[in-house]
Amino acid sequence: MKSFLVTRGATLELADEPDRSAQERSDSRCTESPQNQPSDIIINTISRMNNFLANKANDNKQAMTLRLAREEDAASIFELVNGLAVYEKAADEVTINSETYQRDGCGAEHPIFHCILVELHDEDSKSALVVGMGLFYFGYSSSNEGKYLYLEDIFIQEAYRGRGCGKSIMLTLADIAFQSDCNRFVWQALDWNTPALEFYEAIGAKVCTGLVTVRLNEEQI
């Protein structure tokens, strides 16, 4: 993760600080509340990415910013999830609603998931347009060095691809994983989704084989 962040030229805190061990990074945060620590790390990392994006702004394009989803963003998350489902040819498999996102994540006191939204801004307008998201949570592996960050969904609306929205989300998540002392940043992709797989390989990700997803749906449970 560290090499991914540095070699991609992201001017985040990580790129400028000396090499530090996981223990040193943990010690430097000892004054933070353990309960609030993940959200603090997420917010601070998003802020650094927005500073980076502001410095790299292209006058010919709308300004891009990232932010953590709030309670009132549940409808936007629902719209983006449905857009992803249509792209994956699984529109009929979406059974969740925006109220569930409010309950479990963006409106929860103890969120089960977090969601980073991508917004585009016009110079002559104060309004912002939500065009993408990265929905993620933290997990734990008993066999692969413990804590990891899992990206459940990443989606950018088709009209706004090619502007660096997806790469900005991935850089931010990689830095969140690093700052949170995660040993892995993990996600899944459909084997037929060639553009996504090529994008992931281009940013240095390893496409794993040999695993099969197994699940019980609500009716089986």
C-alpha positions as CSV (number, residue, x, y, z in Angstrom):
1,M,0.0,0.0,0.0
2,K,2.8,2.4,0.9
3,S,4.5,1.9,-2.5
4,F,1.3,2.3,-4.3
5,L,0.7,5.7,-2.6
6,V,4.2,7.0,-3.1
7,T,4.7,5.8,-6.7
8,R,1.4,7.3,-7.8
9,G,2.7,10.7,-6.7
10,A,-0.1,11.4,-4.2
11,T,1.0,14.3,-2.0
12,L,-0.6,12.9,1.1
13,E,1.0,12.9,4.5
14,L,2.4,9.4,3.7
15,A,4.4,10.6,0.7
16,D,6.3,13.3,2.7
17,E,6.8,11.6,6.1
18,P,9.8,9.4,6.9
19,D,9.4,5.7,7.0
20,R,7.8,4.6,10.2
21,S,6.8,1.2,11.6
22,A,3.2,0.3,12.4
23,Q,3.9,0.6,16.1
24,E,5.2,4.1,15.7
25,R,2.2,5.1,13.7
26,S,-0.1,3.6,16.4
27,D,1.8,5.4,19.1
28,S,1.5,8.7,17.4
29,R,-2.3,8.4,17.6
30,C,-2.5,7.3,21.3
31,T,-4.2,10.6,22.3
32,E,-7.2,9.8,20.0
33,S,-10.2,8.0,21.3
34,P,-10.1,4.4,20.1
35,Q,-13.8,4.5,19.4
36,N,-13.5,7.6,17.2
37,Q,-10.1,6.8,15.7
38,P,-11.3,5.2,12.4
39,S,-13.6,8.1,11.5
40,D,-10.8,10.6,12.4
41,I,-8.4,8.8,10.1
42,I,-10.9,8.7,7.3
43,I,-11.8,12.4,7.6
44,N,-8.2,13.5,7.8
45,T,-7.2,11.3,4.8
46,I,-10.0,12.7,2.7
47,S,-8.9,16.2,3.6
48,R,-5.4,15.5,2.4
49,M,-6.7,14.1,-0.8
50,N,-8.8,17.2,-1.4
51,N,-5.8,19.4,-0.9
52,F,-3.9,17.3,-3.4
53,L,-6.9,17.5,-5.9
54,A,-7.1,21.3,-5.4
55,N,-3.4,21.6,-6.3
56,K,-3.8,19.5,-9.4
57,A,-7.1,21.1,-10.5
58,N,-7.6,21.4,-14.3
59,D,-9.3,24.7,-15.3
60,N,-11.0,22.9,-18.2
61,K,-12.8,20.5,-15.9
62,Q,-15.2,20.7,-13.0
63,A,-13.4,20.7,-9.7
64,M,-13.5,17.4,-7.9
65,T,-13.7,16.8,-4.1
66,L,-14.2,13.7,-1.9
67,R,-16.2,13.6,1.3
68,L,-17.6,11.1,3.8
69,A,-21.3,10.3,3.2
70,R,-23.7,11.8,5.7
71,E,-27.2,10.8,6.8
72,E,-28.9,12.8,4.0
73,D,-26.7,11.1,1.4
74,A,-28.5,7.7,1.7
75,A,-30.6,8.4,-1.4
76,S,-27.5,9.2,-3.4
77,I,-25.8,5.9,-2.3
78,F,-29.0,4.0,-3.2
79,E,-28.9,5.6,-6.7
80,L,-25.2,4.8,-7.2
81,V,-25.7,1.2,-6.0
82,N,-28.5,0.7,-8.5
83,G,-26.3,2.2,-11.2
84,L,-23.6,-0.4,-10.4
85,A,-26.2,-3.2,-10.4
86,V,-27.4,-2.2,-13.8
87,Y,-23.7,-2.1,-15.1
88,E,-23.2,-5.6,-13.6
89,K,-26.4,-6.9,-15.2
90,A,-27.9,-7.6,-11.8
91,A,-30.4,-4.8,-11.3
92,D,-33.0,-7.3,-10.0
93,E,-30.7,-8.3,-7.1
94,V,-30.9,-5.0,-5.3
95,T,-33.2,-5.6,-2.3
96,I,-31.9,-2.9,0.0
97,N,-33.2,0.6,0.5
98,S,-31.9,4.0,1.5
99,E,-33.3,3.7,5.0
100,T,-30.9,0.7,5.5
101,Y,-27.9,2.8,4.5
102,Q,-29.0,5.4,7.1
103,R,-29.4,2.8,9.8
104,D,-26.2,0.9,9.2
105,G,-23.7,3.5,7.9
106,C,-24.0,7.2,7.1
107,G,-26.5,7.9,9.8
108,A,-25.4,5.5,12.5
109,E,-23.6,6.3,15.7
110,H,-21.5,3.2,15.3
111,P,-21.4,2.6,11.5
112,I,-20.9,-0.8,10.1
113,F,-19.7,0.7,6.8
114,H,-18.3,4.0,5.5
115,C,-18.9,5.6,2.1
116,I,-16.7,8.1,0.3
117,L,-18.6,10.2,-2.2
118,V,-17.1,12.0,-5.3
119,E,-18.5,15.4,-6.0
120,L,-18.0,17.7,-9.0
121,H,-18.3,21.4,-8.7
122,D,-18.9,24.1,-11.4
123,E,-17.0,27.4,-10.8
124,D,-20.2,29.4,-11.5
125,S,-22.4,27.4,-9.2
126,K,-22.3,26.6,-5.5
127,S,-24.1,23.3,-6.1
128,A,-22.2,20.0,-6.2
129,L,-23.1,16.9,-8.2
130,V,-22.4,13.4,-6.6
131,V,-21.0,11.2,-9.4
132,G,-19.4,8.3,-7.6
133,M,-18.7,6.4,-4.4
134,G,-16.5,3.9,-2.7
135,L,-18.3,2.0,0.0
136,F,-16.0,0.1,2.5
137,Y,-15.6,-1.4,5.9
138,F,-12.9,-2.9,8.1
139,G,-12.6,-6.7,8.6
140,Y,-10.3,-9.2,10.2
141,S,-8.5,-12.2,8.8
142,S,-7.3,-15.1,11.1
143,S,-4.7,-16.2,8.6
144,N,-3.4,-13.1,6.7
145,E,-2.0,-10.8,9.4
146,G,-5.3,-9.6,10.9
147,K,-7.0,-6.3,10.1
148,Y,-7.9,-5.3,6.5
149,L,-9.9,-2.8,4.6
150,Y,-12.6,-4.2,2.3
151,L,-14.0,-2.2,-0.6
152,E,-17.5,-3.5,-1.1
153,D,-18.4,-1.3,-4.0
154,I,-16.8,1.4,-6.2
155,F,-18.8,3.1,-8.9
156,I,-18.4,6.2,-11.1
157,Q,-21.3,7.3,-13.3
158,E,-20.4,6.6,-16.9
159,A,-20.5,10.2,-18.1
160,Y,-17.9,11.2,-15.5
161,R,-15.3,8.4,-16.0
162,G,-11.8,9.2,-17.2
163,R,-11.4,12.2,-14.9
164,G,-9.5,10.4,-12.1
165,C,-12.5,9.9,-9.8
166,G,-11.9,6.2,-9.4
167,K,-8.2,6.6,-8.9
168,S,-8.7,9.3,-6.3
169,I,-11.0,7.0,-4.3
170,M,-8.5,4.1,-4.5
171,L,-5.6,6.3,-3.4
172,T,-7.7,7.6,-0.5
173,L,-8.7,4.1,0.6
174,A,-5.2,2.8,0.3
175,D,-4.0,5.6,2.6
176,I,-6.8,5.0,5.0
177,A,-5.8,1.3,5.2
178,F,-2.2,2.3,5.7
179,Q,-3.0,4.9,8.4
180,S,-5.3,2.4,10.1
181,D,-2.6,-0.2,10.4
182,C,-4.3,-2.6,8.0
183,N,-2.2,-5.2,6.3
184,R,-4.4,-5.6,3.2
185,F,-6.7,-3.6,1.1
186,V,-9.1,-6.1,-0.6
187,W,-12.0,-6.1,-3.1
188,Q,-13.7,-8.3,-5.6
189,A,-14.4,-7.9,-9.3
190,L,-16.4,-9.8,-11.8
191,D,-14.2,-11.9,-14.1
192,W,-15.9,-10.5,-17.2
193,N,-15.4,-6.9,-16.2
194,T,-12.3,-6.4,-18.3
195,P,-12.1,-2.5,-18.0
196,A,-12.2,-2.8,-14.2
197,L,-9.6,-5.6,-14.1
198,E,-7.3,-3.6,-16.3
199,F,-7.7,-0.5,-14.1
200,Y,-6.9,-2.5,-11.0
201,E,-3.8,-4.1,-12.5
202,A,-2.7,-0.6,-13.8
203,I,-2.7,0.7,-10.2
204,G,-0.6,-2.3,-9.1
205,A,-3.3,-4.5,-7.6
206,K,-2.9,-8.3,-7.7
207,V,-5.8,-10.2,-9.3
208,C,-6.2,-13.4,-7.3
209,T,-7.5,-16.7,-8.6
210,G,-8.6,-19.9,-7.0
211,L,-11.2,-18.5,-4.6
212,V,-15.0,-19.1,-5.1
213,T,-17.5,-16.8,-3.3
214,V,-20.0,-18.8,-1.2
215,R,-23.0,-17.3,0.5
216,L,-26.3,-17.9,2.2
217,N,-29.0,-15.4,1.4
218,E,-31.7,-14.3,3.8
219,E,-34.2,-17.1,2.8
220,Q,-31.5,-19.8,3.3
221,I,-30.4,-18.3,6.7
